[in-house]
Amino acid sequence: MTVGIPIRRLWPEPSTQPLDDAALTSLYGRADEPRLRVNFVSSLDGAVTVDGYSAGLSGEPDKRVFGLLRMVCDALVVAAGTLRHEGYRAVRLNERRRAWRRANGLAEYPTLVVVSGSLDLDPAQAAFADAPTRPVVLTHADADPPPGLTDVADVLRCGVERVDLAAGLAELHRRGLTQLLCEGGPHLLGALTAADLVDELCLTVAPLLAGPGPGRITAGDAAPPRHLALRHVLAAEDGVLLLRHARR
Protein backbone atom coordinates (compact mmCIF):
# COMPACT_ATOMS: atom_id res chain seq x y z
CA MET A 1 0.00 0.00 0.00
CA THR A 2 1.30 3.47 -0.92
CA VAL A 3 0.02 6.30 1.24
CA GLY A 4 -0.18 9.97 0.28
CA ILE A 5 3.02 11.56 -1.00
CA PRO A 6 5.08 8.94 -2.90
CA ILE A 7 8.55 8.00 -1.63
CA ARG A 8 11.10 6.57 -4.08
CA ARG A 9 14.59 5.14 -3.73
CA LEU A 10 17.40 7.25 -5.18
CA TRP A 11 20.33 5.11 -3.96
CA PRO A 12 21.31 2.33 -4.13
CA GLU A 13 19.41 0.83 -7.06
CA PRO A 14 17.38 3.89 -8.07
CA SER A 15 13.73 3.17 -8.80
CA THR A 16 10.88 5.19 -10.21
CA GLN A 17 8.32 3.00 -8.43
CA PRO A 18 6.86 4.39 -5.19
CA LEU A 19 7.74 2.37 -2.09
CA ASP A 20 4.80 0.82 -0.28
CA ASP A 21 4.85 0.19 3.47
CA ALA A 22 6.16 -3.36 3.03
CA ALA A 23 9.13 -2.09 1.00
CA LEU A 24 9.85 0.67 3.52
CA THR A 25 9.62 -1.80 6.39
CA SER A 26 12.18 -4.00 4.63
CA LEU A 27 14.54 -1.05 4.19
CA TYR A 28 14.23 -0.08 7.87
CA GLY A 29 13.81 -3.59 9.26
CA ARG A 30 15.05 -5.21 12.44
CA ALA A 31 18.66 -6.32 12.88
CA ASP A 32 19.95 -9.71 14.00
CA GLU A 33 22.03 -8.11 16.76
CA PRO A 34 21.29 -5.42 19.38
CA ARG A 35 21.07 -2.00 17.78
CA LEU A 36 20.52 1.60 18.80
CA ARG A 37 18.93 3.55 15.99
CA VAL A 38 18.47 7.32 16.22
CA ASN A 39 15.80 9.16 14.24
CA PHE A 40 15.83 12.93 13.68
CA VAL A 41 14.54 15.55 11.27
CA SER A 42 16.43 18.72 10.35
CA SER A 43 16.23 21.63 7.94
CA LEU A 44 18.63 22.10 5.02
CA ASP A 45 20.69 24.47 7.17
CA GLY A 46 20.86 22.06 10.10
CA ALA A 47 18.08 23.32 12.39
CA VAL A 48 16.43 20.79 14.65
CA THR A 49 13.29 22.88 15.23
CA VAL A 50 11.09 25.58 13.71
CA ASP A 51 9.46 27.91 16.22
CA GLY A 52 10.88 25.73 18.98
CA TYR A 53 9.37 22.40 17.90
CA SER A 54 10.42 19.58 15.58
CA ALA A 55 6.86 19.37 14.22
CA GLY A 56 7.57 22.41 12.05
CA LEU A 57 10.03 20.30 10.04
CA SER A 58 8.02 17.10 9.79
CA GLY A 59 5.63 16.39 6.94
CA GLU A 60 3.73 13.33 5.75
CA PRO A 61 6.73 11.30 4.45
CA ASP A 62 8.67 11.86 7.68
CA LYS A 63 5.64 10.91 9.77
CA ARG A 64 5.19 7.77 7.69
CA VAL A 65 8.75 6.58 8.30
CA PHE A 66 8.53 7.78 11.92
CA GLY A 67 5.58 5.43 12.47
CA LEU A 68 7.28 2.49 10.75
CA LEU A 69 10.42 2.93 12.88
CA ARG A 70 8.27 2.79 16.00
CA MET A 71 6.56 -0.32 14.64
CA VAL A 72 9.79 -2.32 14.22
CA CYS A 73 11.52 -1.34 17.49
CA ASP A 74 11.40 -3.05 20.89
CA ALA A 75 11.73 0.17 22.84
CA LEU A 76 11.48 3.89 22.18
CA VAL A 77 14.20 5.86 24.01
CA VAL A 78 13.72 9.57 24.71
CA ALA A 79 15.25 12.17 27.00
CA ALA A 80 13.05 13.56 29.76
CA GLY A 81 13.41 17.11 28.42
CA THR A 82 12.15 16.07 25.00
CA LEU A 83 9.32 14.11 26.60
CA ARG A 84 8.19 17.24 28.43
CA HIS A 85 8.82 19.81 25.70
CA GLU A 86 7.28 17.84 22.83
CA GLY A 87 4.34 16.73 24.99
CA TYR A 88 4.74 13.01 24.44
CA ARG A 89 1.61 10.97 24.84
CA ALA A 90 1.32 7.21 25.32
CA VAL A 91 3.16 5.23 22.64
CA ARG A 92 0.37 3.58 20.67
CA LEU A 93 0.14 2.00 17.22
CA ASN A 94 -2.78 1.42 14.89
CA GLU A 95 -4.23 -2.06 14.41
CA ARG A 96 -2.35 -2.73 11.16
CA ARG A 97 0.99 -2.06 12.81
CA ARG A 98 0.05 -4.01 15.92
CA ALA A 99 -0.85 -6.93 13.67
CA TRP A 100 2.59 -6.73 12.04
CA ARG A 101 4.20 -6.87 15.48
CA ARG A 102 2.11 -9.86 16.53
CA ALA A 103 2.97 -11.68 13.28
CA ASN A 104 6.65 -11.08 13.99
CA GLY A 105 6.52 -12.33 17.56
CA LEU A 106 6.68 -8.90 19.22
CA ALA A 107 4.65 -7.28 21.96
CA GLU A 108 1.80 -5.20 20.53
CA TYR A 109 3.44 -1.94 21.63
CA PRO A 110 7.07 -0.88 22.05
CA THR A 111 8.23 0.04 25.56
CA LEU A 112 8.81 3.73 26.30
CA VAL A 113 12.22 4.33 27.90
CA VAL A 114 12.85 7.77 29.41
CA VAL A 115 16.38 8.92 30.26
CA SER A 116 16.39 11.36 33.17
CA GLY A 117 19.17 12.52 35.49
CA SER A 118 16.91 14.65 37.68
CA LEU A 119 13.70 12.56 37.59
CA ASP A 120 11.78 15.78 36.94
CA LEU A 121 8.88 13.75 35.55
CA ASP A 122 5.13 13.94 35.95
CA PRO A 123 3.57 10.51 36.59
CA ALA A 124 0.24 11.96 35.42
CA GLN A 125 1.61 12.76 31.94
CA ALA A 126 -0.16 10.55 29.42
CA ALA A 127 3.14 9.00 28.34
CA PHE A 128 3.15 7.29 31.74
CA ALA A 129 -0.45 7.29 32.98
CA ASP A 130 -1.98 6.06 29.71
CA ALA A 131 0.86 3.77 28.56
CA PRO A 132 -0.29 0.39 27.17
CA THR A 133 3.09 -1.08 28.22
CA ARG A 134 4.76 -0.12 31.49
CA PRO A 135 7.50 2.46 30.73
CA VAL A 136 11.08 2.30 31.98
CA VAL A 137 13.03 5.25 33.39
CA LEU A 138 16.84 5.20 33.25
CA THR A 139 18.40 7.36 35.97
CA HIS A 140 21.29 7.24 38.47
CA ALA A 141 21.72 6.33 42.11
CA ASP A 142 21.47 9.88 43.49
CA ALA A 143 18.15 10.81 41.86
CA ASP A 144 14.94 10.83 43.91
CA PRO A 145 11.72 9.88 42.09
CA PRO A 146 8.65 12.11 42.52
CA PRO A 147 5.65 10.62 44.32
CA GLY A 148 3.78 8.18 42.13
CA LEU A 149 6.46 7.60 39.49
CA THR A 150 7.26 4.05 40.61
CA ASP A 151 3.53 3.28 40.42
CA VAL A 152 3.53 3.86 36.66
CA ALA A 153 7.11 3.06 35.57
CA ASP A 154 10.10 0.85 36.36
CA VAL A 155 12.96 3.05 37.60
CA LEU A 156 16.38 1.60 36.74
CA ARG A 157 19.46 3.15 38.36
CA CYS A 158 22.54 3.04 36.15
CA GLY A 159 25.47 5.10 37.37
CA VAL A 160 26.15 7.10 40.52
CA GLU A 161 26.06 10.84 39.83
CA ARG A 162 24.94 10.69 36.20
CA VAL A 163 23.19 8.17 33.99
CA ASP A 164 25.56 5.50 32.69
CA LEU A 165 24.09 5.05 29.22
CA ALA A 166 26.13 1.96 28.34
CA ALA A 167 24.97 0.21 31.52
CA GLY A 168 21.41 1.36 30.87
CA LEU A 169 21.37 -0.07 27.35
CA ALA A 170 22.88 -3.32 28.61
CA GLU A 171 20.05 -3.60 31.15
CA LEU A 172 17.48 -3.01 28.41
CA HIS A 173 19.10 -5.77 26.36
CA ARG A 174 18.86 -8.13 29.35
CA ARG A 175 15.13 -7.37 29.41
CA GLY A 176 14.87 -8.44 25.78
CA LEU A 177 14.70 -4.89 24.42
CA THR A 178 17.46 -5.12 21.84
CA GLN A 179 16.10 -3.03 18.96
CA LEU A 180 16.18 0.48 20.38
CA LEU A 181 14.89 3.62 18.66
CA CYS A 182 16.01 6.97 20.08
CA GLU A 183 14.05 10.11 19.16
CA GLY A 184 16.29 12.56 21.01
CA GLY A 185 16.72 15.15 22.09
CA PRO A 186 20.02 16.66 20.98
CA HIS A 187 21.77 16.34 24.36
CA LEU A 188 20.90 12.65 24.55
CA LEU A 189 22.23 12.13 21.02
CA GLY A 190 25.41 13.97 22.00
CA ALA A 191 25.87 11.76 25.06
CA LEU A 192 25.17 8.58 23.10
CA THR A 193 27.66 9.67 20.42
CA ALA A 194 30.32 10.42 23.04
CA ALA A 195 29.79 6.94 24.53
CA ASP A 196 30.02 5.41 21.02
CA LEU A 197 26.61 3.78 21.38
CA VAL A 198 24.94 5.00 18.16
CA ASP A 199 24.68 2.20 15.60
CA GLU A 200 22.45 3.95 13.09
CA LEU A 201 21.09 7.40 12.24
CA CYS A 202 17.93 7.93 10.21
CA LEU A 203 17.78 11.58 9.17
CA THR A 204 14.95 13.33 7.38
CA VAL A 205 16.07 16.51 5.63
CA ALA A 206 13.23 18.99 5.16
CA PRO A 207 13.50 21.25 2.08
CA LEU A 208 13.60 24.57 3.91
CA LEU A 209 16.02 27.05 5.42
CA ALA A 210 15.14 27.71 9.06
CA GLY A 211 17.63 30.55 9.51
CA PRO A 212 19.83 31.24 12.54
CA GLY A 213 18.72 30.45 16.06
CA PRO A 214 17.68 26.80 16.40
CA GLY A 215 20.23 24.24 17.56
CA ARG A 216 21.52 21.20 15.73
CA ILE A 217 20.32 17.63 16.16
CA THR A 218 23.21 17.07 18.59
CA ALA A 219 24.43 19.03 21.62
CA GLY A 220 26.64 18.64 24.68
CA ASP A 221 30.33 18.07 25.27
CA ALA A 222 32.80 17.55 22.43
CA ALA A 223 33.34 13.95 21.36
CA PRO A 224 35.46 12.14 18.75
CA PRO A 225 33.89 11.88 15.29
CA ARG A 226 32.07 8.60 14.64
CA HIS A 227 31.79 7.29 11.09
CA LEU A 228 28.51 5.85 9.83
CA ALA A 229 28.28 4.52 6.28
CA LEU A 230 25.46 5.59 3.96
CA ARG A 231 22.90 2.79 3.53
CA HIS A 232 20.16 4.40 1.46
CA VAL A 233 18.77 7.66 0.12
CA LEU A 234 15.03 8.02 -0.39
CA ALA A 235 13.19 11.04 -1.79
CA ALA A 236 9.58 12.11 -1.44
CA GLU A 237 7.76 14.10 -4.10
CA ASP A 238 7.51 17.10 -1.78
CA GLY A 239 11.32 17.45 -1.80
CA VAL A 240 12.05 15.66 1.48
CA LEU A 241 15.14 13.45 1.67
CA LEU A 242 15.23 10.38 3.92
CA LEU A 243 18.76 9.25 4.72
CA ARG A 244 19.93 6.17 6.59
CA HIS A 245 23.50 5.75 7.86
CA ALA A 246 24.79 2.81 9.91
CA ARG A 247 27.95 1.18 11.21
CA ARG A 248 29.68 -1.10 8.73
N, C-alpha and C positions, 0 to 999 in steps of 0.2 A: 504493500500500500504506500503510495506517495501522498504526502500531506502538504497542502499549501504551496509555499515557494519551493521550487525544485532545487535540489542540491546535487551537484555532479562532481565526479572525481577528476582533478587536474593532473595529479601525480601520486604514485606511479600509475602506469597504464591508463592514460586519459580516456574518458568515456563521455559521449554525448547523452547517454541514457541517465535519467534521474535515478537517484538511489532511493529505494523504498526502505522501510524500517528494518526489514530483515538484512538488507545489505549494509545498512549503517551499523546495526548490531554486530554483524560479523567484523566490520572494520574496528569497532571499539570493544570487542569482546573480552571475556575473562581470560586471565593468564593461568598457566599451569603452576606458577610459583607465587608466593606472596608479593604483592605490588601496592605501592602507594602512587596513585594517579592524582594529579592536581588539575583542576578545571578553572579557567579564568576567561574573562572577556576584557578587551582593551580597545581603545581608539587607535587610529593610525599613528597618532603622535604619542602613544604610550600611556594615556590616561586610564585609570582603573574605574573612574566614576564620571558621571555627568550630573551636575547639581547635587553632588554628594552621595549618589546611589548608583550601583552597577546596573540597575534596571534601565537607565537612560542609554545604555550601550547595547542592550540585548533585544534582538528581534525574534521573529518566528523561527528561523533556522537555528539560532543559538539555543532557544528554548527547547526545540525538538531534540537536539543532541544532549542538552542538559538533562532532559527527562530520561533519555536512553542510558546515559552514564549512571544515573541513580538506579535505573532498573538492573544493571548488571553488577553493581557493587554489593559487598557484604555490609559495609558500614560507611556512613557519610560523616566525615571529620570536618569540624568547623571551629574556629576560634570564638570564644565567648563574646568578644567585642562585635564581631560580624553577626553573631546570633542576635544580639540586642539591636544593633544599628539597622540591619536589614529586616528585622521583624520576623524572624523565622517562625513558621508554624509547624505543626506536626508533619513528619515526613510520610506522605501517603502517595500511593500509586493508583492509577486507574485499573479496572478489572483486566484489561488486555495485558498490561504489564505485570500484574500479579499472576496471571495465568502463565506467562512466560517464565516467571521465577519458579512457580510450582513445577512446571514441566522440566526445569533444569535442577530440581532438587534443592531449591533455596527457600528460605523463609519468605513469606509474602511481602514483607517490608524490610528494607535495610535498617540497621541500627544507627541511630544518631549518636555521634561521639563529639562531645564538647570539650575543648581544651581551655582550661581556665586556671591561671595562677592565683587569682584573688578570690575565686568562687563568688563573684558578684553576679549571682544568677537569681532569677525569679522562678521559683517552682510553679507558680501559677501561669507562666508563659505557656502558650499552647504547644510549643515545641516539646515541653515536658508533660504538662497536664493532660494533653490530648494525644500523646504518642501511642501508636498501635503496638510498638515494641519498646520495651523499657530502655531509655537512653543510658549512656555511659558518660561520666565526666572524668577526664584526666586532669589531675591536679598534683600538688606536692604535699609533703608531710606537714608543713607549717600552716596550711590554709584551713580555715574554719568554715564549714558549710553553713549556709543560712537555714533557719528553721524550715523543715518540710522538704528540703532538697533530697535527702536520703529516702524519703517516702516515694519519690517519683523517678529516681535515677540511682544507678550504681556509681559510687564515687571511688575511683581508683587512685591511689597515691603513688606517684612515680617520681622520685627525686626528693631532695630535702628542702632547699630554699627556692627552687624553681622546677618547673615540669621537665622531667627527663623524657624527651620525646622518643628516643630509641627504646627505652624501657617500656614506655607506654604502648608503642606499636607492637613490641614483643608480647605484651600481655594481651593485646587484642588478637594477635595471631593464635595465642594459646586458647582463646575463647572461640576459635574457628572463624574469626573475622579477618580473612587474609587479603581480600580484594577491597582496598580502601580508596575512597574518593574524597579528596580534600577540596573544599570550595572557598578556602581562605580564612581570614583575610591576609593582606600583604605581610603583616608581621609574622604570622604563622608560616607562610611560605618562606620568608627569610630565614626563620629558625630551622625549618625542615631542610632548606638548602644548605645551611651552615653545618647541619648534622649529617649531610650527605644521605638523606633518606628519600629524596624524590626520585622515583623510577620513571615517571612519565608526566609530561605537561600537555594538556589539551588547551589550545588557545584560540579563541574566536577573535578575529580582528574586524571591528566594525568600521565601515567606510566613512568615517568622519574625523574631523580635527576638533578636539575638545578645547584646545588652547591651554595656556599656562594655568597652574593652580592645582589640579588633581594630582595625587601621587601615582606611583607606578604599581604594578601588580605585586611587587616585592618591597619589603622595608625591613629595617633593623640593622644589626651590626654587619660590618663587612665580612665576607666569606670568600673562600677560593672559588673560581669559576668551575662550574660543573657542566660537562658536555653531554648533550642529549641529541641523538641522531634523528633526522627527519624521517617520519614513517609515512605520512600521507598529507596531501593538500586537497581540500575540498572547497568548492565555491558554490555559493547560492546565487540565484538570479538577481537578488537585491544588492549584490556587491560584497557580501560578507565572505570572508575567508575563514576556513576551519582547519587549523593546523594541529598535527599530532607529532610530538617528539618523544623519544623514549631511549632508555639505556640500550646499548648494543647487546 
